[in-house]
Amino acid sequence: MEGQTVAGHKKKARAETRTIVFVDESGISQKPHRVRTWAPKGQTPVLQHHFNWDNLAAIAGITLWNFYFRMYPGAIRAEQVVDFLGHLLRHLPGKLLIVWDGLPAHRSKLVKAFLAEQKGRVWLERLPAYAPELNPVEYVWGYWKKHELPNFCPKDYFQLSAHARRALSRMRKRKTLITAFWKQSELF
C-alpha cells in the first residue's frame, strides 16, 4: 500500500465519518516463545514445558485509541471472523473501515453474507501481500509474544488461554503502547 493509497483510505474514512480499524490474526501454542533471559552465572536456563499440539488463535482490531480482541481454540476460520466483526460492531458505534490482509477466511461466503447484512456500515480494504509492517496489529502480536508471553511454560491449554487473555487485557490499558504500535506502522 503506497502512501497515496493510505491517504486515500484516510480521506474516505474521514469523509464518511468511519472509524478505521486494522484487523489481523495470530496464534500461539503451549510451546514457549523463547527469548533471551537471565540465569545464574555458568548455568544455562532450562525451560520445561508440556508440549502439546493444541494452539490458540487470536484476532484483534486496533483503532487510534484502543484495540479489541477475541481468542479461539484452533485456527481462525470464517465463523470466528464473523464473530469478531460482530464484536467490533457492538463496541464501535457508527461506520467502520476495516483494513486487513488477504486471509482466505476474510473472503469466504459467510463473511460476505454477514457484511451484506450490515447495509454499508462496514467498508473493507485489503492490505497488499507481504506488507505486515503496514498493519499496526502486527506490532501488537510482536509485543505480546516478545514481552508478555516470553518463556512462559503453561501446564495446559487453559493456563495458556488465561495467561494470554490477561496479557492482552493489560496491553489494552496502556494507551501509550497503542500509540506506539501506530507509529511503528508508519501510518500515524
N, CA, C and O of each residue as an XYZ file, in Angstrom:
752
protein
N       0.856     -1.160      0.000
C       0.000      0.000      0.000
C       0.902      1.222      0.000
O       1.671      1.428      0.939
N       0.818      2.005     -1.009
C       1.657      3.192     -1.110
C       1.079      4.303     -0.244
O      -0.070      4.224      0.190
N       1.869      5.333      0.003
C       1.432      6.461      0.812
C       0.174      7.112      0.278
O      -0.686      7.525      1.057
N       0.050      7.212     -1.048
C      -1.137      7.827     -1.632
C      -2.378      6.988     -1.347
O      -3.448      7.537     -1.086
N      -2.247      5.671     -1.393
C      -3.378      4.798     -1.136
C      -3.823      4.914      0.311
O      -5.021      4.994      0.582
N      -2.882      4.925      1.243
C      -3.206      5.075      2.648
C      -3.910      6.408      2.868
O      -4.904      6.476      3.591
N      -3.401      7.459      2.251
C      -4.039      8.765      2.379
C      -5.451      8.730      1.814
O      -6.352      9.366      2.361
N      -5.651      8.003      0.739
C      -6.982      7.885      0.151
C      -7.961      7.212      1.091
O      -9.115      7.629      1.190
N      -7.507      6.160      1.790
C      -8.365      5.474      2.751
C      -8.693      6.390      3.928
O      -9.821      6.401      4.420
N      -7.701      7.155      4.373
C      -7.940      8.088      5.470
C      -8.963      9.142      5.064
O      -9.856      9.480      5.842
N      -8.833      9.664      3.839
C      -9.770     10.677      3.353
C     -11.176     10.108      3.243
O     -12.147     10.762      3.623
N     -11.287      8.883      2.720
C     -12.594      8.241      2.582
C     -13.224      8.045      3.961
O     -14.405      8.331      4.157
N     -12.434      7.560      4.904
C     -12.945      7.331      6.253
C     -13.397      8.645      6.885
O     -14.439      8.698      7.538
N     -12.619      9.692      6.693
C     -12.968     10.988      7.269
C     -14.229     11.546      6.623
O     -15.110     12.053      7.318
N     -14.322     11.455      5.296
C     -15.486     11.991      4.577
C     -16.767     11.263      4.978
O     -17.832     11.876      5.061
N     -16.666      9.975      5.223
C     -17.856      9.192      5.581
C     -17.969      8.992      7.086
O     -18.808      8.214      7.540
N     -17.149      9.671      7.861
C     -17.078      9.550      9.328
C     -16.999      8.076      9.759
O     -17.762      7.620     10.610
N     -16.070      7.360      9.158
C     -15.837      5.959      9.501
C     -14.662      5.859     10.477
O     -13.713      6.641     10.409
N     -14.740      4.905     11.366
C     -13.635      4.583     12.254
C     -12.748      3.576     11.540
O     -13.231      2.537     11.089
N     -11.454      3.871     11.431
C     -10.512      2.955     10.792
C     -10.100      1.894     11.803
O      -9.657      2.206     12.908
N     -10.253      0.631     11.404
C      -9.880     -0.491     12.256
C      -8.994     -1.432     11.437
O      -9.428     -1.971     10.419
N      -7.766     -1.622     11.883
C      -6.883     -2.604     11.272
C      -7.104     -3.932     11.990
O      -7.168     -3.972     13.219
N      -7.219     -5.011     11.232
C      -7.522     -6.325     11.802
C      -6.451     -7.323     11.360
O      -5.980     -7.281     10.223
N      -6.072     -8.220     12.276
C      -5.123     -9.273     11.947
C      -5.298    -10.427     12.923
O      -5.913    -10.274     13.978
N      -4.754    -11.573     12.563
C      -4.837    -12.781     13.360
C      -3.444    -13.264     13.726
O      -2.461    -12.959     13.051
N      -3.383    -14.029     14.819
C      -2.130    -14.642     15.226
C      -2.454    -15.901     16.018
O      -3.609    -16.142     16.371
N      -1.453    -16.684     16.288
C      -1.657    -17.901     17.057
C      -0.496    -18.175     17.983
O       0.632    -17.739     17.750
N      -0.796    -18.902     19.035
C       0.235    -19.335     19.977
C      -0.049    -20.787     20.336
O      -1.169    -21.273     20.185
N       0.975    -21.462     20.809
C       0.805    -22.846     21.252
C       1.407    -22.979     22.645
O       1.928    -22.020     23.213
N       1.322    -24.185     23.173
C       1.881    -24.406     24.506
C       3.399    -24.442     24.501
O       4.030    -24.385     25.557
N       3.982    -24.536     23.329
C       5.436    -24.471     23.244
C       5.844    -23.018     23.512
O       5.341    -22.117     22.842
N       6.730    -22.770     24.462
C       7.060    -21.388     24.825
C       7.779    -20.629     23.709
O       8.572    -21.189     22.952
N       7.475    -19.351     23.640
C       8.188    -18.450     22.734
C       9.469    -18.057     23.470
O       9.427    -17.316     24.452
N      10.594    -18.553     22.994
C      11.845    -18.358     23.719
C      12.483    -17.016     23.393
O      12.571    -16.620     22.230
N      12.922    -16.331     24.425
C      13.690    -15.096     24.273
C      14.859    -15.157     25.246
O      14.892    -15.992     26.150
N      15.807    -14.265     25.046
C      16.977    -14.203     25.923
C      16.523    -13.893     27.348
O      15.638    -13.064     27.559
N      17.128    -14.556     28.306
C      16.741    -14.370     29.706
C      17.974    -14.445     30.598
O      19.087    -14.682     30.129
N      17.754    -14.238     31.882
C      18.826    -14.260     32.871
C      18.904    -15.627     33.532
O      17.914    -16.352     33.629
N      20.109    -15.957     33.984
C      20.333    -17.187     34.754
C      21.581    -16.976     35.601
O      22.408    -16.120     35.287
N      21.720    -17.750     36.670
C      22.948    -17.638     37.453
C      24.165    -17.919     36.575
O      24.099    -18.712     35.635
N      25.267    -17.260     36.895
C      26.484    -17.395     36.110
C      26.895    -18.857     35.992
O      26.991    -19.578     36.986
N      27.136    -19.275     34.750
C      27.576    -20.631     34.492
C      26.451    -21.642     34.348
O      26.714    -22.816     34.090
N      25.201    -21.215     34.509
C      24.076    -22.137     34.391
C      23.195    -21.719     33.212
O      22.730    -20.582     33.141
N      22.984    -22.623     32.324
C      22.122    -22.351     31.176
C      20.661    -22.460     31.611
O      20.273    -23.450     32.232
N      19.850    -21.452     31.292
C      18.433    -21.555     31.672
C      17.757    -22.694     30.906
O      18.010    -22.900     29.720
N      16.899    -23.421     31.607
C      16.184    -24.543     31.005
C      14.683    -24.284     31.140
O      14.182    -24.036     32.237
N      13.980    -24.345     30.024
C      12.528    -24.203     30.039
C      11.918    -25.589     29.936
O      12.132    -26.296     28.951
N      11.165    -25.974     30.945
C      10.490    -27.265     30.903
C       9.037    -27.012     30.559
O       8.316    -26.337     31.292
N       8.623    -27.560     29.440
C       7.241    -27.324     29.026
C       6.559    -28.629     28.692
O       7.200    -29.630     28.372
N       5.254    -28.590     28.773
C       4.414    -29.736     28.445
C       3.929    -29.513     27.022
O       2.884    -28.902     26.799
N       4.686    -30.009     26.075
C       4.372    -29.728     24.688
C       3.106    -30.458     24.271
O       2.920    -31.641     24.554
N       2.257    -29.727     23.602
C       1.012    -30.254     23.082
C       0.759    -29.535     21.766
O       1.171    -28.386     21.608
N       0.104    -30.170     20.836
C      -0.145    -29.558     19.539
C      -1.340    -28.612     19.558
O      -1.630    -27.973     18.546
N      -2.042    -28.510     20.689
C      -3.172    -27.577     20.767
C      -2.661    -26.158     20.600
O      -1.635    -25.780     21.164
N      -3.388    -25.383     19.821
C      -2.987    -23.985     19.683
C      -4.179    -23.083     19.927
O      -5.331    -23.514     19.890
N      -3.881    -21.856     20.170
C      -4.860    -20.830     20.485
C      -4.723    -19.744     19.437
O      -3.618    -19.261     19.187
N      -5.821    -19.356     18.824
C      -5.792    -18.304     17.810
C      -6.387    -17.035     18.398
O      -7.327    -17.080     19.191
N      -5.831    -15.922     18.000
C      -6.332    -14.627     18.448
C      -6.565    -13.755     17.220
O      -5.836    -13.832     16.231
N      -7.587    -12.933     17.308
C      -7.860    -11.952     16.265
C      -8.054    -10.621     16.977
O      -8.716    -10.549     18.012
N      -7.473     -9.571     16.412
C      -7.556     -8.257     17.048
C      -7.797     -7.181     16.006
O      -7.415     -7.309     14.843
N      -8.432     -6.134     16.454
C      -8.636     -4.942     15.646
C      -8.167     -3.742     16.438
O      -8.486     -3.618     17.621
N      -7.418     -2.860     15.811
C      -6.877     -1.697     16.516
C      -7.385     -0.405     15.865
O      -7.373     -0.255     14.644
N      -7.830      0.515     16.719
C      -8.195      1.856     16.290
C      -7.127      2.796     16.840
O      -6.165      2.347     17.464
N      -7.286      4.069     16.618
C      -6.292      5.019     17.144
C      -6.259      5.046     18.669
O      -5.236      5.406     19.253
N      -7.331      4.681     19.310
C      -7.397      4.845     20.756
C      -7.497      3.540     21.540
O      -7.345      3.559     22.761
N      -7.747      2.406     20.880
C      -7.932      1.162     21.614
C      -7.735     -0.028     20.684
O      -7.664      0.134     19.465
N      -7.650     -1.209     21.254
C      -7.721     -2.401     20.421
C      -8.643     -3.411     21.075
O      -8.800     -3.450     22.295
N      -9.240     -4.218     20.231
C     -10.246     -5.182     20.629
C      -9.754     -6.554     20.187
O      -9.145     -6.683     19.125
N     -10.015     -7.577     20.994
C      -9.512     -8.897     20.633
C     -10.491     -9.976     21.061
O     -11.340     -9.769     21.928
N     -10.351    -11.118     20.436
C     -11.072    -12.330     20.785
C     -10.099    -13.487     20.603
O      -9.201    -13.430     19.763
N     -10.286    -14.538     21.398
C      -9.430    -15.715     21.303
C     -10.293    -16.937     21.030
O     -11.421    -17.043     21.513
N      -9.739    -17.859     20.242
C     -10.473    -19.049     19.832
C      -9.537    -20.253     19.862
O      -8.343    -20.126     19.593
N     -10.090    -21.430     20.192
C      -9.265    -22.643     20.080
C      -9.052    -22.981     18.609
O      -9.933    -22.757     17.778
N      -7.892    -23.513     18.297
C      -7.610    -23.902     16.912
C      -7.207    -22.733     16.050
O      -6.487    -21.836     16.489
N      -7.679    -22.751     14.815
C      -7.309    -21.713     13.839
C      -8.500    -20.786     13.576
O      -9.643    -21.111     13.895
N      -8.202    -19.629     12.989
C      -9.239    -18.672     12.624
C      -9.885    -19.132     11.318
O      -9.212    -19.355     10.312
N     -11.191    -19.265     11.366
C     -11.975    -19.623     10.189
C     -13.059    -18.560      9.984
O     -13.142    -17.597     10.747
N     -13.866    -18.736      8.976
C     -14.891    -17.747      8.645
C     -15.839    -17.484      9.819
O     -16.233    -16.341     10.046
N     -16.206    -18.519     10.558
C     -17.128    -18.345     11.692
C     -16.532    -17.418     12.752
O     -17.232    -16.578     13.317
N     -15.240    -17.577     13.014
C     -14.588    -16.721     14.002
C     -14.451    -15.290     13.494
O     -14.552    -14.345     14.277
N     -14.223    -15.120     12.198
C     -14.136    -13.767     11.622
C     -15.476    -13.058     11.774
O     -15.516    -11.886     12.149
N     -16.574    -13.756     11.487
C     -17.912    -13.172     11.630
C     -18.184    -12.826     13.092
O     -18.716    -11.757     13.390
N     -17.821    -13.729     14.003
C     -17.998    -13.462     15.426
C     -17.229    -12.214     15.847
O     -17.753    -11.375     16.580
N     -15.985    -12.092     15.383
C     -15.177    -10.931     15.748
C     -15.737     -9.641     15.145
O     -15.769     -8.610     15.816
N     -16.173     -9.691     13.901
C     -16.767     -8.498     13.290
C     -18.011     -8.068     14.057
O     -18.242     -6.873     14.245
N     -18.811     -9.029     14.500
C     -19.974     -8.707     15.337
C     -19.548     -8.054     16.642
O     -20.188     -7.116     17.119
N     -18.466     -8.556     17.212
C     -17.899     -7.985     18.444
C     -17.487     -6.523     18.212
O     -17.783     -5.650     19.028
N     -16.808     -6.274     17.104
C     -16.413     -4.899     16.777
C     -17.625     -3.996     16.602
O     -17.646     -2.873     17.107
N     -18.624     -4.481     15.894
C     -19.820     -3.669     15.638
C     -20.572     -3.352     16.926
O     -21.191     -2.293     17.026
N     -20.533     -4.240     17.906
C     -21.175     -3.968     19.200
C     -20.414     -2.913     19.992
O     -21.019     -2.134     20.730
N     -19.089     -2.881     19.845
C     -18.269     -1.979     20.658
C     -17.950     -0.645     19.992
O     -17.644      0.330     20.679
N     -18.016     -0.592     18.677
C     -17.669      0.644     17.972
C     -18.914      1.192     17.269
O     -19.430      0.568     16.342
N     -19.390      2.340     17.704
C     -20.579      2.908     17.067
C     -20.249      3.492     15.691
O     -19.098      3.822     15.405
N     -21.254      3.612     14.862
C     -21.077      4.244     13.565
C     -20.500      3.310     12.521
O     -20.485      2.090     12.686
N     -20.025      3.916     11.437
C     -19.493      3.164     10.310
C     -18.024      2.818     10.539
O     -17.286      3.562     11.185
N     -17.619      1.669      9.991
C     -16.238      1.206     10.150
C     -15.575      1.013      8.797
O     -16.214      0.605      7.827
N     -14.287      1.313      8.748
C     -13.436      0.970      7.610
C     -12.461     -0.082      8.128
O     -11.536      0.236      8.875
N     -12.671     -1.332      7.730
C     -11.822     -2.443      8.165
C     -10.708     -2.621      7.141
O     -10.966     -2.754      5.945
N      -9.467     -2.621      7.622
C      -8.304     -2.843      6.766
C      -7.650     -4.127      7.250
O      -7.225     -4.223      8.402
N      -7.571     -5.125      6.353
C      -6.995     -6.401      6.726
C      -6.281     -7.050      5.567
O      -6.282     -6.521      4.456
N      -5.670     -8.200      5.819
C      -4.893     -8.886      4.789
C      -5.785     -9.808      3.964
O      -7.010     -9.758      4.074
N      -5.180    -10.632      3.155
C      -5.923    -11.482      2.233
C      -6.185    -12.887      2.738
O      -6.241    -13.814      1.931
N      -6.347    -13.086      4.026
C      -6.644    -14.397      4.583
C      -7.875    -14.985      3.887
O      -8.875    -14.284      3.732
N      -7.828    -16.244      3.468
C      -8.990    -16.832      2.788
C     -10.297    -16.715      3.586
O     -11.366    -16.557      2.996
N     -10.219    -16.791      4.910
C     -11.430    -16.653      5.730
C     -12.074    -15.276      5.553
O     -13.290    -15.143      5.691
N     -11.276    -14.257      5.252
C     -11.814    -12.907      5.043
C     -12.657    -12.831      3.771
O     -13.552    -11.992      3.661
N     -12.366    -13.710      2.817
C     -13.050    -13.676      1.523
C     -14.146    -14.734      1.415
O     -14.704    -14.933      0.336
N     -14.456    -15.400      2.492
C     -15.417    -16.503      2.457
C     -16.846    -16.011      2.210
O     -17.160    -14.838      2.409
N     -17.693    -16.931      1.776
C     -19.108    -16.615      1.524
C     -19.809    -16.188      2.808
O     -20.651    -15.290      2.789
N     -19.467    -16.822      3.914
C     -20.083    -16.490      5.196
C     -19.776    -15.049      5.600
O     -20.664    -14.329      6.056
N     -18.538    -14.635      5.436
C     -18.145    -13.259      5.776
C     -18.825    -12.279      4.828
O     -19.324    -11.242      5.265
N     -18.849    -12.593      3.543
C     -19.510    -11.717      2.570
C     -20.993    -11.570      2.882
O     -21.540    -10.472      2.776
N     -21.650    -12.659      3.266
C     -23.079    -12.596      3.612
C     -23.290    -11.740      4.862
O     -24.229    -10.945      4.922
N     -22.417    -11.904      5.859
C     -22.529    -11.101      7.074
C     -22.368     -9.611      6.759
O     -23.123     -8.781      7.264
N     -21.391     -9.283      5.930
C     -21.150     -7.886      5.584
C     -22.309     -7.301      4.773
O     -22.633     -6.122      4.921
N     -22.933     -8.114      3.919
C     -24.082     -7.639      3.148
C     -25.245     -7.280      4.076
O     -25.994     -6.344      3.793
N     -25.401     -8.015      5.180
C     -26.452     -7.728      6.155
C     -26.230     -6.397      6.867
O     -27.174     -5.824      7.411
N     -25.008     -5.904      6.871
C     -24.691     -4.669      7.592
C     -25.103     -3.412      6.822
O     -25.049     -2.309      7.367
N     -25.502     -3.565      5.595
C     -26.027     -2.472      4.756
C     -25.105     -1.250      4.721
O     -25.552     -0.124      4.940
N     -23.827     -1.478      4.447
C     -22.891     -0.376      4.266
C     -22.231      0.137      5.527
O     -21.428      1.068      5.456
N     -22.539     -0.434      6.681
C     -21.901      0.035      7.915
C     -20.416     -0.316      7.944
O     -19.622      0.370      8.587
N     -20.047     -1.395      7.240
C     -18.650     -1.839      7.203
C     -18.142     -1.759      5.774
O     -18.751     -2.300      4.851
N     -17.018     -1.075      5.605
C     -16.335     -0.998      4.310
C     -15.005     -1.709      4.486
O     -14.335     -1.531      5.503
N     -14.615     -2.518      3.501
C     -13.377     -3.294      3.597
C     -12.317     -2.786      2.638
O     -12.621     -2.368      1.520
N     -11.085     -2.825      3.083
C      -9.919     -2.566      2.239
C      -8.886     -3.622      2.571
O      -8.722     -3.998      3.732
N      -8.187     -4.102      1.548
C      -7.159     -5.115      1.754
C      -5.776     -4.496      1.736
O      -5.482     -3.586      0.961
N      -4.942     -5.017      2.610
C      -3.532     -4.666      2.593
C      -2.853     -5.453      1.473
O      -3.318     -6.535      1.115
N      -1.779     -4.934      0.924
C      -1.062     -5.713     -0.097
C      -0.398     -6.933      0.538
O      -0.131     -6.960      1.740
N      -0.143     -7.924     -0.280
C       0.519     -9.140      0.206
C       1.929     -8.809      0.691
O       2.592     -7.924      0.150
N       2.366     -9.517      1.694
C       3.733     -9.396      2.221
C       4.080     -7.978      2.684
O       5.183     -7.489      2.439
N       3.137     -7.332      3.349
C       3.390     -5.994      3.883
C       2.922     -5.898      5.338
O       2.101     -5.039      5.660
N       3.429     -6.765      6.222
C       2.967     -6.725      7.609
C       3.347     -5.428      8.326
O       2.713     -5.053      9.313
N       4.375     -4.749      7.832
C       4.803     -3.506      8.500
C       3.751     -2.407      8.389
O       3.824     -1.415      9.113
N       2.776     -2.565      7.500
C       1.716     -1.569      7.351
C       0.552     -1.793      8.309
O      -0.314     -0.928      8.438
N       0.519     -2.927      8.974
C      -0.593     -3.248      9.861
C      -0.159     -3.104     11.316
O       0.681     -3.874     11.781
N      -0.719     -2.127     12.053
C      -0.313     -1.928     13.449
C      -0.611     -3.118     14.351
O       0.008     -3.252     15.407
N      -1.541     -3.987     13.963
C      -1.846     -5.151     14.788
C      -0.661     -6.113     14.823
O      -0.487     -6.839     15.802
N       0.153     -6.128     13.771
C       1.352     -6.971     13.778
C       2.269     -6.594     14.950
O       2.935     -7.459     15.519
N       2.302     -5.324     15.304
C       3.124     -4.877     16.423
C       2.500     -5.267     17.756
O       3.212     -5.465     18.741
N       1.176     -5.379     17.793
C       0.507     -5.909     18.988
C       0.981     -7.342     19.212
O       1.368     -7.713     20.320
N       0.946     -8.143     18.145
C       1.363     -9.542     18.277
C       2.836     -9.647     18.659
O       3.199    -10.466     19.503
N       3.675     -8.837     18.055
C       5.101     -8.879     18.377
C       5.359     -8.565     19.839
O       6.131     -9.259     20.500
N       4.717     -7.525     20.344
C       4.887     -7.146     21.747
C       4.332     -8.239     22.658
O       4.950     -8.595     23.661
N       3.175     -8.760     22.305
C       2.500     -9.801     23.087
C       3.411    -11.012     23.257
O       3.566    -11.533     24.361
N       4.006    -11.452     22.161
C       4.829    -12.659     22.211
C       6.209    -12.417     22.808
O       6.758    -13.289     23.481
N       6.768    -11.242     22.564
C       8.142    -10.986     22.997
C       8.240    -10.398     24.408
O       9.243    -10.593     25.094
N       7.184     -9.669     24.845
C       7.260     -9.003     26.145
C       6.249     -9.502     27.168
O       6.479     -9.368     28.370
N       5.148    -10.069     26.723
C       4.119    -10.522     27.654
C       4.115    -12.037     27.856
O       3.760    -12.514     28.934
N       4.504    -12.796     26.832
C       4.466    -14.253     26.918
C       5.824    -14.940     26.774
O       5.855    -16.147     26.535
N       6.949    -14.228     26.910
C       8.220    -14.923     26.653
C       8.516    -15.955     27.731
O       8.277    -15.735     28.918
N       9.037    -17.073     27.285
C       9.475    -18.143     28.179
C       8.377    -18.665     29.102
O       8.672    -19.313     30.106
N       7.132    -18.395     28.779
C       6.015    -18.879     29.597
C       5.742    -20.335     29.237
O       5.545    -20.670     28.069
N       5.733    -21.188     30.242
C       5.533    -22.627     30.040
C       4.230    -23.052     30.713
O       4.237    -23.424     31.886
N       3.128    -23.001     29.994
C       1.855    -23.374     30.615
C       1.754    -24.874     30.843
O       2.318    -25.669     30.091
N       1.027    -25.249     31.890
C       0.831    -26.663     32.187
C      -0.210    -27.272     31.263
O      -0.137    -28.454     30.927
N      -1.181    -26.461     30.853
C      -2.227    -26.968     29.977
C      -2.789    -25.834     29.123
O      -2.403    -24.672     29.257
N      -3.689    -26.203     28.267
C      -4.298    -25.262     27.330
C      -5.028    -24.124     28.057
O      -4.979    -22.974     27.620
N      -5.703    -24.447     29.164
C      -6.480    -23.445     29.888
C      -5.585    -22.414     30.560
O      -5.938    -21.236     30.620
N      -4.441    -22.837     31.061
C      -3.498    -21.894     31.651
C      -2.929    -20.973     30.571
O      -2.735    -19.781     30.809
N      -2.662    -21.522     29.394
C      -2.192    -20.714     28.267
C      -3.244    -19.669     27.892
O      -2.924    -18.494     27.708
N      -4.488    -20.103     27.782
C      -5.573    -19.201     27.405
C      -5.753    -18.073     28.428
O      -5.862    -16.905     28.055
N      -5.784    -18.422     29.692
C      -5.979    -17.416     30.744
C      -4.827    -16.407     30.766
O      -5.053    -15.202     30.868
N      -3.608    -16.901     30.672
C      -2.440    -16.014     30.710
C      -2.409    -15.096     29.479
O      -2.107    -13.908     29.590
N      -2.721    -15.654     28.319
C      -2.714    -14.856     27.083
C      -3.785    -13.764     27.132
O      -3.531    -12.635     26.711
N      -4.977    -14.085     27.641
C      -6.053    -13.082     27.758
C      -5.662    -11.953     28.717
O      -5.861    -10.774     28.426
N      -5.105    -12.340     29.860
C      -4.687    -11.321     30.832
C      -3.621    -10.413     30.236
O      -3.637     -9.203     30.460
N      -2.702    -10.986     29.484
C      -1.640    -10.184     28.868
C      -2.234     -9.174     27.879
O      -1.863     -8.001     27.899
N      -3.140     -9.616     27.026
C      -3.769     -8.689     26.072
C      -4.601     -7.638     26.791
O      -4.631     -6.482     26.368
N      -5.274     -8.017     27.866
C      -6.066     -7.048     28.637
C      -5.168     -5.988     29.267
O      -5.519     -4.808     29.285
N      -4.018     -6.401     29.781
C      -3.054     -5.427     30.339
C      -2.580     -4.473     29.258
O      -2.473     -3.267     29.479
N      -2.299     -5.024     28.090
C      -1.807     -4.188     26.989
C      -2.852     -3.161     26.563
O      -2.502     -2.033     26.216
N      -4.135     -3.538     26.586
C      -5.213     -2.616     26.184
C      -5.252     -1.370     27.066
O      -5.641     -0.294     26.611
N      -4.850     -1.515     28.320
C      -4.920     -0.404     29.276
C      -3.786      0.600     29.095
O      -3.829      1.692     29.662
N      -2.788      0.246     28.320
C      -1.626      1.125     28.135
C      -1.777      1.906     26.834
O      -1.388      1.432     25.767
N      -2.341      3.097     26.930
C      -2.634      3.910     25.746
C      -1.362      4.317     24.997
O      -1.378      4.439     23.773
N      -0.267      4.525     25.721
C       0.983      4.877     25.040
C       1.490      3.716     24.195
O       2.129      3.928     23.165
N       1.210      2.509     24.620
C       1.589      1.330     23.856
C       0.809      1.280     22.540
O       1.379      0.978     21.491
N      -0.474      1.570     22.592
C      -1.313      1.572     21.384
C      -0.819      2.631     20.403
O      -0.743      2.381     19.200
N      -0.491      3.793     20.907
C       0.054      4.858     20.055
C       1.373      4.415     19.427
O       1.633      4.703     18.259
N       2.200      3.720     20.194
C       3.490      3.242     19.666
C       3.288      2.245     18.531
O       4.048      2.257     17.563
N       2.282      1.386     18.630
C       2.005      0.433     17.546
C       1.658      1.168     16.261
O       2.093      0.771     15.180
N       0.885      2.230     16.372
C       0.525      3.024     15.181
C       1.750      3.716     14.602
O       1.932      3.731     13.385
N       2.590      4.286     15.453
C       3.772      4.989     14.965
C       4.740      4.044     14.290
O       5.376      4.417     13.304
N       4.870      2.814     14.801
C       5.765      1.846     14.185
C       5.288      1.434     12.799
O       6.094      1.106     11.929
N       3.976      1.453     12.598
C       3.446      1.012     11.311
C       3.537      2.104     10.241
O       3.142      1.880      9.097
N       4.038      3.244     10.592
C       4.257      4.358      9.643
C       2.956      4.888      9.042
O       2.966      5.469      7.956
N       1.841      4.689      9.741
C       0.553      5.154      9.222
C      -0.025      6.283     10.072
O      -1.049      6.862      9.711
N       0.611      6.597     11.180
C       0.040      7.555     12.117
C       0.190      8.968     11.643
O      -0.242      9.897     12.326
